Amino acid sequence: MPPLCYPRPREPHMHLFRFIPTICAVFVVLLVLTACGGDESAASSGAPVSGVVPTVNVPSANRTVPPAAPNSLCENGGAVTAVEGEPLAARVNGQGIPLAQYERQAQQSEIALVQQGVDPASAEGKEALKGLRAQVLAQLIDDALVEQESQKQNINVSPNDINDRVQQVINDAGSREKFDQYLKNNQLTVQDLCQQIRANLFGEAMMARVSQNLPTRVEQVHVAHILFAKKEDADAAALQLNNGADFATLAKQVSQDEATRDNGGDIGWFPRDVMPPEFENAAFALQPGQVSGVVSTQLGLHIIKVLERDPQRALSPELIQNQRLAAFTAWLEGLRAKAQIEKLVQE
């Protein structure tokens, strides 16, 4: 059985201002150029780099927005505004999303998907492209919601903030020529990059606002477990433990979790809302030294031992980020529920 890789979020927090891989692939220039530090071969390949998110500076909530510099790289601060009579892909609280913007981003997403080896003519490819177009529209709607709410809360992103970030990407590429060649190879423009950075800056600013009061110390348990695929094996191990067998030794001998087996089943520390609910409930019901019965989750059958408890243990950076993403997701879902959203295209 493959390793379980605990601790993990209960559910992945996806679809956050283009943090999902399929959308990030559209703007892979942000990832490749900054990650590769101007490596020309990498920048020209078009291959997306997963798991890397560009760092952005969150502007102050109440700062005055200065005008863009005369030599600004971004038109209109990266903003896209629908003109009267222009065909629309959607309306968000009365604000139009231009059809041309949606079609362009959908096309760029499709190019990125093909670069990843997806055959658009296959049944799987057609289904993937259909889902991708839906994701593009949903992301544009979310971008509009986030920026609208940011402005209500007096959170502003200046054209200079956006322009400086674009210039940093160009610097990281090694030269303007390498940067321009990458854009050309991937049918992107500087304005595409400006739009992406604008959305990311507003998203980062709102995430900081939404998560600013989240705790960094919470109740946690330090847990070991033994994983089984068959109930008879779990029952036999439970009987051995009841007869005095050492938990760590038994875990090394019979656990199916390759990631923790050699450490006597030691998973480490975790708070609530990280593990599957059945696992979490069993673990938090135990005191140090106590062992559970057989617990069933979607991952298999477990016997759990609590090694330590701490009512105010500091969260790891990874768990703090998961918590921030969860808070942002809940906040964004609330915005969607209250918003007036009209989708005007077939995805």
C-alpha positions as CSV (number, residue, x, y, z in Angstrom):
1,M,0.0,0.0,0.0
2,P,1.4,3.4,-0.9
3,P,2.4,5.9,1.9
4,L,-0.3,8.1,3.3
5,C,1.9,11.1,3.7
6,Y,0.3,12.4,6.9
7,P,-0.4,15.1,8.0
8,R,-2.6,16.3,5.2
9,P,-5.6,18.7,4.7
10,R,-8.9,16.9,4.8
11,E,-9.8,18.3,1.4
12,P,-7.6,20.3,-1.0
13,H,-8.3,24.0,-1.1
14,M,-8.3,24.6,-4.8
15,H,-9.6,27.3,-7.2
16,L,-7.9,30.2,-5.4
17,F,-7.0,33.1,-7.7
18,R,-5.4,30.8,-10.2
19,F,-3.6,28.5,-7.8
20,I,-5.1,25.5,-9.5
21,P,-2.5,23.9,-11.9
22,T,-4.6,24.1,-15.0
23,I,-5.1,27.8,-14.7
24,C,-1.6,28.5,-13.5
25,A,-0.4,26.8,-16.6
26,V,-1.9,29.6,-18.7
27,F,0.4,32.0,-17.0
28,V,3.3,29.7,-16.6
29,V,5.6,32.6,-17.5
30,L,5.3,33.7,-13.8
31,L,6.5,30.3,-12.7
32,V,9.2,29.4,-15.2
33,L,10.9,32.7,-15.4
34,T,11.1,33.3,-11.7
35,A,12.0,29.7,-10.8
36,C,14.6,29.3,-13.5
37,G,16.3,32.6,-13.0
38,G,16.6,33.3,-16.7
39,D,17.4,29.7,-17.9
40,E,16.8,30.1,-21.6
41,S,16.2,26.4,-22.3
42,A,13.5,26.2,-19.6
43,A,11.9,29.4,-20.5
44,S,11.5,28.4,-24.2
45,S,10.1,24.9,-23.5
46,G,6.7,25.9,-22.5
47,A,6.6,23.2,-19.8
48,P,4.6,24.3,-16.7
49,V,6.2,24.2,-13.3
50,S,3.7,22.9,-10.8
51,G,3.6,23.9,-7.1
52,V,5.3,27.2,-7.5
53,V,3.4,30.4,-6.7
54,P,4.9,33.8,-7.3
55,T,5.5,35.9,-4.3
56,V,3.7,39.2,-4.3
57,N,3.8,42.2,-2.0
58,V,0.5,43.0,-0.4
59,P,-0.3,46.7,-0.5
60,S,-1.4,48.5,2.5
61,A,-5.2,48.5,3.0
62,N,-5.6,52.3,3.1
63,R,-2.8,53.6,0.9
64,T,-3.4,56.2,-1.8
65,V,-3.2,54.7,-5.3
66,P,-0.7,56.8,-7.3
67,P,-0.9,57.0,-11.0
68,A,1.2,54.7,-13.2
69,A,4.6,55.8,-14.2
70,P,4.9,57.2,-17.8
71,N,6.9,54.1,-18.9
72,S,4.4,51.7,-17.3
73,L,4.5,48.2,-18.8
74,C,0.8,47.6,-17.9
75,E,-2.1,49.4,-19.6
76,N,-4.8,50.6,-17.1
77,G,-3.0,48.8,-14.3
78,G,-3.8,45.4,-15.7
79,A,-7.5,46.1,-15.4
80,V,-10.0,44.9,-18.1
81,T,-13.2,46.9,-18.4
82,A,-16.0,46.0,-20.7
83,V,-17.1,48.8,-23.0
84,E,-20.8,49.5,-23.7
85,G,-22.2,47.1,-26.2
86,E,-19.3,44.7,-26.1
87,P,-20.2,41.0,-26.0
88,L,-19.9,39.6,-22.5
89,A,-19.1,36.2,-21.1
90,A,-20.7,36.9,-17.7
91,R,-21.9,39.6,-15.4
92,V,-20.9,39.8,-11.8
93,N,-23.0,42.1,-9.7
94,G,-23.6,44.1,-12.8
95,Q,-20.0,44.2,-13.9
96,G,-19.3,42.8,-17.3
97,I,-16.6,40.2,-18.1
98,P,-15.7,40.7,-21.8
99,L,-16.2,37.7,-24.0
100,A,-12.9,38.5,-25.7
101,Q,-11.1,38.2,-22.4
102,Y,-12.7,34.9,-21.6
103,E,-12.0,33.5,-25.1
104,R,-8.4,34.6,-25.0
105,Q,-7.8,33.0,-21.6
106,A,-9.6,29.8,-22.6
107,Q,-7.5,29.6,-25.7
108,Q,-4.3,30.1,-23.7
109,S,-5.4,27.4,-21.3
110,E,-6.0,25.0,-24.1
111,I,-2.5,25.7,-25.5
112,A,-1.0,25.0,-22.1
113,L,-3.0,21.8,-21.8
114,V,-1.8,20.5,-25.1
115,Q,1.8,21.4,-24.1
116,Q,1.3,19.0,-21.2
117,G,0.6,16.1,-23.6
118,V,-3.2,16.2,-23.7
119,D,-4.7,15.2,-27.1
120,P,-7.5,17.6,-27.7
121,A,-9.1,15.2,-30.3
122,S,-9.4,12.4,-27.9
123,A,-12.5,11.8,-25.8
124,E,-10.5,12.5,-22.6
125,G,-9.0,15.6,-24.2
126,K,-12.4,17.0,-25.2
127,E,-13.7,16.5,-21.7
128,A,-10.6,18.1,-20.3
129,L,-11.0,21.1,-22.5
130,K,-14.7,21.5,-21.6
131,G,-13.8,21.4,-17.9
132,L,-11.0,23.9,-18.5
133,R,-13.3,26.4,-20.2
134,A,-15.6,26.2,-17.2
135,Q,-12.6,26.8,-14.8
136,V,-11.5,29.8,-16.8
137,L,-15.0,31.4,-16.6
138,A,-15.3,30.5,-12.9
139,Q,-11.8,32.1,-12.2
140,L,-12.7,35.3,-14.0
141,I,-15.9,35.5,-11.9
142,D,-13.9,34.9,-8.7
143,D,-11.4,37.6,-9.8
144,A,-14.2,40.1,-10.2
145,L,-15.7,39.2,-6.8
146,V,-12.4,39.5,-5.0
147,E,-11.6,42.9,-6.6
148,Q,-15.1,44.2,-5.9
149,E,-14.9,43.2,-2.3
150,S,-11.3,44.6,-1.9
151,Q,-12.4,48.0,-3.1
152,K,-15.4,47.9,-0.7
153,Q,-12.9,47.4,2.1
154,N,-10.6,50.2,0.8
155,I,-7.9,47.7,-0.3
156,N,-6.2,49.1,-3.4
157,V,-3.5,47.9,-5.7
158,S,-1.6,50.7,-7.4
159,P,-0.5,50.5,-11.1
160,N,3.0,51.0,-9.8
161,D,2.7,47.9,-7.6
162,I,1.7,45.9,-10.7
163,N,4.3,47.5,-12.9
164,D,7.1,46.8,-10.4
165,R,6.1,43.2,-10.2
166,V,6.2,42.8,-14.0
167,Q,9.6,44.4,-14.1
168,Q,10.8,42.0,-11.4
169,V,9.7,39.1,-13.6
170,I,11.6,40.5,-16.6
171,N,14.7,41.0,-14.4
172,D,14.4,37.4,-13.2
173,A,14.2,36.2,-16.8
174,G,17.7,37.6,-17.4
175,S,16.8,40.1,-20.1
176,R,13.9,41.7,-21.9
177,E,14.7,39.7,-25.0
178,K,14.4,36.3,-23.1
179,F,11.2,37.5,-21.5
180,D,9.7,38.6,-24.9
181,Q,10.7,35.4,-26.6
182,Y,9.0,33.3,-23.9
183,L,5.8,35.4,-24.3
184,K,6.0,34.9,-28.1
185,N,6.5,31.2,-27.9
186,N,3.5,30.8,-25.6
187,Q,1.2,33.3,-27.4
188,L,1.1,35.6,-24.3
189,T,1.4,39.3,-24.0
190,V,2.7,41.6,-21.3
191,Q,-0.9,42.7,-20.7
192,D,-1.8,39.0,-20.0
193,L,0.8,39.0,-17.3
194,C,-0.4,42.3,-15.9
195,Q,-3.9,41.0,-15.6
196,Q,-2.6,37.9,-13.7
197,I,-0.5,39.9,-11.3
198,R,-3.3,42.3,-10.7
199,A,-5.6,39.4,-9.7
200,N,-2.9,37.8,-7.6
201,L,-2.2,41.1,-5.7
202,F,-5.9,41.6,-4.9
203,G,-6.2,37.9,-3.9
204,E,-3.2,38.1,-1.6
205,A,-4.4,41.3,0.0
206,M,-7.8,39.8,0.7
207,M,-6.4,36.6,2.0
208,A,-4.3,38.6,4.4
209,R,-7.4,40.5,5.5
210,V,-9.6,37.4,5.9
211,S,-7.0,35.4,7.8
212,Q,-5.4,38.1,9.9
213,N,-7.1,37.0,13.2
214,L,-6.6,33.2,12.7
215,P,-4.9,31.5,15.7
216,T,-1.3,30.2,15.3
217,R,-1.5,28.0,18.4
218,V,-4.2,25.4,18.8
219,E,-4.8,22.1,20.5
220,Q,-2.8,19.3,18.8
221,V,-2.2,15.6,19.3
222,H,1.0,13.6,18.6
223,V,-0.2,10.3,17.1
224,A,1.1,7.0,15.9
225,H,-1.0,4.5,13.9
226,I,-0.9,1.1,12.3
227,L,-2.6,0.8,9.0
228,F,-4.3,-2.4,7.7
229,A,-6.0,-3.4,4.5
230,K,-8.0,-6.3,5.9
231,K,-10.2,-6.4,9.0
232,E,-8.9,-9.8,10.2
233,D,-5.4,-8.4,10.3
234,A,-6.5,-5.3,12.2
235,D,-8.4,-7.5,14.7
236,A,-5.4,-9.8,15.2
237,A,-3.2,-6.8,15.9
238,A,-5.7,-5.3,18.3
239,L,-5.7,-8.6,20.2
240,Q,-1.8,-8.6,20.4
241,L,-1.9,-5.0,21.8
242,N,-4.5,-6.0,24.4
243,N,-2.1,-8.8,25.4
244,G,0.8,-6.3,26.0
245,A,2.5,-6.1,22.6
246,D,4.6,-3.0,22.0
247,F,2.8,-0.6,19.7
248,A,5.9,0.7,17.8
249,T,7.3,-2.7,17.3
250,L,4.0,-4.1,16.0
251,A,3.7,-1.1,13.6
252,K,7.1,-1.8,12.1
253,Q,6.1,-5.4,11.6
254,V,2.6,-5.2,10.1
255,S,1.6,-1.6,9.2
256,Q,0.8,-1.0,5.6
257,D,1.7,2.7,5.8
258,E,5.1,2.8,4.2
259,A,5.7,6.4,5.2
260,T,5.4,5.8,8.9
261,R,6.0,2.1,9.4
262,D,9.8,2.3,10.0
263,N,9.2,5.0,12.7
264,G,6.8,2.8,14.6
265,G,3.8,4.4,13.0
266,D,4.6,7.9,14.2
267,I,2.6,10.4,12.2
268,G,3.6,13.5,14.1
269,W,1.5,16.4,15.5
270,F,-1.7,17.6,14.0
271,P,-4.7,19.8,14.9
272,R,-8.4,19.4,14.2
273,D,-9.7,19.6,10.7
274,V,-6.7,18.0,9.1
275,M,-7.3,14.3,9.2
276,P,-10.3,12.3,8.0
277,P,-13.1,12.9,10.6
278,E,-13.2,9.3,11.8
279,F,-9.5,9.3,12.4
280,E,-9.5,12.8,14.0
281,N,-12.4,11.9,16.4
282,A,-10.8,8.8,17.6
283,A,-7.4,10.5,18.1
284,F,-8.8,13.5,20.0
285,A,-10.8,11.2,22.3
286,L,-7.7,9.5,23.6
287,Q,-5.2,10.6,26.3
288,P,-1.5,10.1,26.1
289,G,-0.6,6.4,26.2
290,Q,-4.1,5.2,25.2
291,V,-4.8,3.1,22.1
292,S,-8.0,3.1,20.1
293,G,-10.0,0.2,18.7
294,V,-10.1,-0.4,15.0
295,V,-11.0,2.8,13.1
296,S,-12.2,2.7,9.5
297,T,-11.6,5.6,7.1
298,Q,-11.5,5.9,3.4
299,L,-7.8,5.3,3.6
300,G,-8.1,1.9,5.3
301,L,-8.3,0.5,8.8
302,H,-6.3,2.0,11.7
303,I,-5.3,1.4,15.2
304,I,-4.3,4.8,16.8
305,K,-2.1,5.6,19.8
306,V,-1.8,9.1,21.2
307,L,1.7,9.8,22.3
308,E,1.3,13.4,23.5
309,R,-1.3,16.2,23.7
310,D,-0.7,20.0,23.8
311,P,-3.6,22.5,24.2
312,Q,-1.6,25.4,22.7
313,R,0.9,24.0,20.2
314,A,2.3,26.3,17.5
315,L,1.0,25.4,14.0
316,S,3.6,24.6,11.3
317,P,4.0,27.0,8.4
318,E,2.3,24.4,6.1
319,L,-0.7,24.1,8.5
320,I,-1.0,27.9,8.9
321,Q,-1.1,28.2,5.1
322,N,-3.8,25.5,4.9
323,Q,-5.8,27.3,7.5
324,R,-5.4,30.6,5.6
325,L,-6.6,28.9,2.4
326,A,-9.5,27.3,4.2
327,A,-10.6,30.7,5.5
328,F,-10.2,32.3,2.1
329,T,-12.2,29.5,0.5
330,A,-15.1,29.9,3.0
331,W,-15.0,33.7,2.5
332,L,-15.1,33.4,-1.3
333,E,-17.9,30.8,-1.2
334,G,-19.8,33.4,0.9
335,L,-19.3,36.0,-1.8
336,R,-20.4,33.7,-4.5
337,A,-23.6,32.8,-2.6
338,K,-24.6,36.5,-2.2
339,A,-23.5,37.7,-5.7
340,Q,-25.7,38.2,-8.7
341,I,-23.8,36.1,-11.3
342,E,-25.0,35.7,-14.9
343,K,-23.1,33.3,-17.1
344,L,-23.7,34.3,-20.7
345,V,-21.6,31.7,-22.6
346,Q,-21.9,27.9,-22.9
347,E,-18.8,26.6,-21.1
